[in-house]
């Protein structure tokens, strides 16, 4: 049964501006958005938080966030994996971090239609995508990272590669808008998509217990149509906990708001709106009075853990809420149908078969 999101219970209504204001409260004057007050900053979650700012109408703050990231980019197109209070705390340089800027910038463009912003960010986007593409293996998977000495770690992670797949798609969409041609990226995307879809043995199984390895290939649009629906149904009972949300790890009694929100996005991406609304309804009361959401909670004992209030969690909730309510023109960013129309050269339209349940 389809749920009505506009129900009278105030706990079930998301105040977009309030959640956005919470993310703003974390942002430093430089534009940097750490995980939490006094917490670390990593490039991927920084972008995620900035996307929350765009959804909630804090456009200047979002632009400042992206400018800060561009200005802190390393010469090879990467970023350090984590900093805290201006100090590097993780010298790894990850490919999924280097490429994710493209997703945030394209998301902001869909909302504002600011072409000049795209042009200003293109050099950083281009270098970040190329950093990842340069580490693609012959069969399509992309290596995880380089260390501070430049040595490549050849491990490929399914969730990280799925994020990179989405990132290159966004970069290709940006390239079209500003008149750039990158056939090498298109080739890399097709090869990567095939690896994600058809060659699971290429990816390290260290994360297979994590729900992200389950739904990220769908969220990014590499697995579509009936295959996507079968993938979701196969592991539904393993990860989905009724009335609670989505487990982070399959063998732990712990659900997280970010994974729950991202899974909602994955369901919405394939047109499974009824179940997306149902699952979203389970997380709306799992929040603090300041507009932030719990990172996670154990069940059935209802212990909030950890108690850290993170901007990227709030942003993930906003993206799910947007996908279900079409608050902004970026609501369909993860929709498979959107990308079939945006980059038809990457998709066989007959494979999508999008139908709402």
Buried (B, 14 or more C-beta within 10 A) or exposed (E): EEBEBEEEEEEBEBEBEBBBBBBBEBBBEEBBBBBBEEBBBBBBBBBBBBBBBBBBBBBEBBBBBBBBBBEBBEEBBBBBBBBBEEEEEBEBBBBBBBBBBBBBBBBBBBBBEBEEBBBBBBEBBBBBBBBBBBBBBEEBBBBBBBEEEEEBBEEBBBBBBBBBBBBBBBBBBBBEBEEBEBEEBBEBBBBBBEBBBEEEEBBBEEBEBBBBBBBBBBBBBBBBBEBBBEBBEEBEEEBBBEEBBBBBBBEEBBBBBBBBBBBBBBBBBBBBBBBBBBBBBBBBEBBEEEBBBBBBBBBEEEEEEEEBBBBBBBBBBBBBBBBBBEBBBBBBBBBBBBBBEBBEEBBEEEBBBBEEE
